[in-house]
Amino acid sequence: MTEETNKQLPQLVGEVADVLSAPADASGSIWKLEPHTRGLDCNIISIAPGEEIARHEGPDLDVVIVVLDGSGVLETEGEAISLNDGSLVWLPKLSVRRFVAGENGLRYFSVHTRKRGLQIGRPPARD
C-alpha cells in the first residue's frame, strides 16, 4: 500500500446539539472520538447536578477542556476555578483536579494527545 492510500480524510464525527440532548442527570463519557487510528483522544463528559469527579492526579499529558453546558467548580492544588458555559481550561500534566457540578450539571469537551496503550515487550538489557 502506498502512503496515500493510508491517508485519513477529515470527517464529521458528531453534532454537539445531539450529544447535549442526553438527559441532564447523565454521568460519565457521553461521547468519544471513535476512529482507532488517531493521534488525539477527546470526549464529552457529563456530571449530573451536585455530583463530582473525585480528586485525582491527571494523566502524564496536558488536557484542555471547554465547558459546553452547565456550571461547576474545578478544585486544584492552588485554587478553585469557577466553570461556566464557554470556559476554557488547561490542565497541565499530572495536575491534581476535582470537578463538582452545579445545580444544572456540567458537561465539558476534553481533548489531549492519545494515551499510549499498555505494551508487552522485553525488559531493558542489563549491563
C-alpha positions in Angstrom: 0.0 0.0 0.0 1.2 3.5 -0.7 1.2 6.2 1.9 -1.6 8.0 0.0 -4.0 5.0 0.4 -3.4 5.0 4.2 -4.1 8.7 4.5 -7.2 9.6 6.5 -9.5 12.3 5.4 -11.3 14.9 7.5 -14.8 13.7 8.6 -17.8 14.8 10.5 -17.8 12.9 13.8 -20.9 14.2 15.5 -23.1 17.1 16.4 -22.8 18.8 19.8 -26.5 19.5 19.9 -27.3 15.8 19.6 -24.8 14.9 22.3 -26.2 17.6 24.7 -29.7 16.3 24.2 -28.8 13.5 26.6 -30.6 13.8 30.0 -29.1 16.4 32.3 -28.6 13.7 35.0 -26.4 11.5 32.7 -22.9 11.0 34.1 -19.7 9.8 32.5 -18.5 9.9 29.0 -21.5 10.7 26.7 -19.4 10.9 23.5 -15.9 10.0 22.4 -13.8 10.1 19.2 -14.1 6.7 17.6 -11.6 6.3 14.8 -8.9 3.9 16.1 -6.0 5.3 14.2 -5.9 8.8 15.6 -3.4 11.0 17.4 -6.0 12.6 19.8 -8.3 11.4 22.5 -11.3 13.5 23.0 -14.7 13.1 24.7 -17.6 14.8 26.2 -18.0 14.3 30.0 -21.3 14.8 31.8 -21.6 15.2 35.5 -25.1 15.1 37.0 -26.2 18.0 39.2 -24.4 18.0 42.5 -22.2 15.1 41.6 -18.4 15.1 41.2 -15.4 13.5 39.7 -13.3 12.8 42.8 -10.0 14.4 43.4 -7.2 12.7 41.5 -3.9 13.2 39.7 -4.4 13.6 36.0 -2.6 11.7 33.3 1.0 12.4 32.2 -0.2 14.7 29.4 -1.7 18.1 29.1 -5.5 18.3 28.7 -7.7 21.2 27.5 -11.4 21.3 28.4 -14.2 23.5 27.1 -17.4 23.8 29.1 -20.3 23.2 26.8 -23.2 23.3 29.2 -24.0 23.9 32.9 -21.6 25.1 35.5 -19.5 23.9 38.4 -16.1 24.2 40.1 -12.7 22.8 39.3 -10.8 22.4 42.5 -7.0 22.3 42.0 -4.0 22.2 44.4 -3.8 26.0 44.1 -7.3 27.4 43.7 -11.0 26.7 42.9 -11.9 27.7 39.3 -15.5 28.6 38.5 -16.7 26.8 35.4 -19.5 28.2 33.2 -20.6 27.8 29.5 -17.7 28.6 27.3 -14.9 28.3 30.0 -11.6 27.1 28.5 -9.3 25.4 30.9 -5.8 24.0 30.5 -4.9 21.1 32.9 -1.1 20.6 32.9 0.1 17.0 33.0 -0.1 15.3 36.4 -2.1 18.2 37.9 -4.5 17.4 40.7 -8.1 18.1 40.0 -11.7 17.6 41.3 -14.8 18.6 39.3 -18.0 19.4 41.1 -21.1 20.0 39.0 -23.5 22.9 39.8 -27.3 22.7 40.2 -27.8 22.2 36.4 -25.0 19.7 36.0 -21.8 20.2 34.0 -20.8 18.9 30.5 -17.4 19.6 29.0 -15.4 18.6 26.0 -11.9 17.2 26.8 -9.0 16.8 24.3 -5.4 15.6 24.7 -2.8 13.6 22.9 -3.7 9.9 22.7 -2.6 7.9 25.7 -0.3 5.0 24.8 -1.8 1.6 25.4 -0.1 -1.0 27.5 2.5 -2.8 25.5 4.2 -6.1 26.1 7.8 -6.2 25.4 11.2 -7.2 26.6 12.7 -5.5 29.6 15.7 -3.3 29.0 19.0 -5.0 28.7 21.1 -5.1 31.9 24.8 -4.5 31.9 
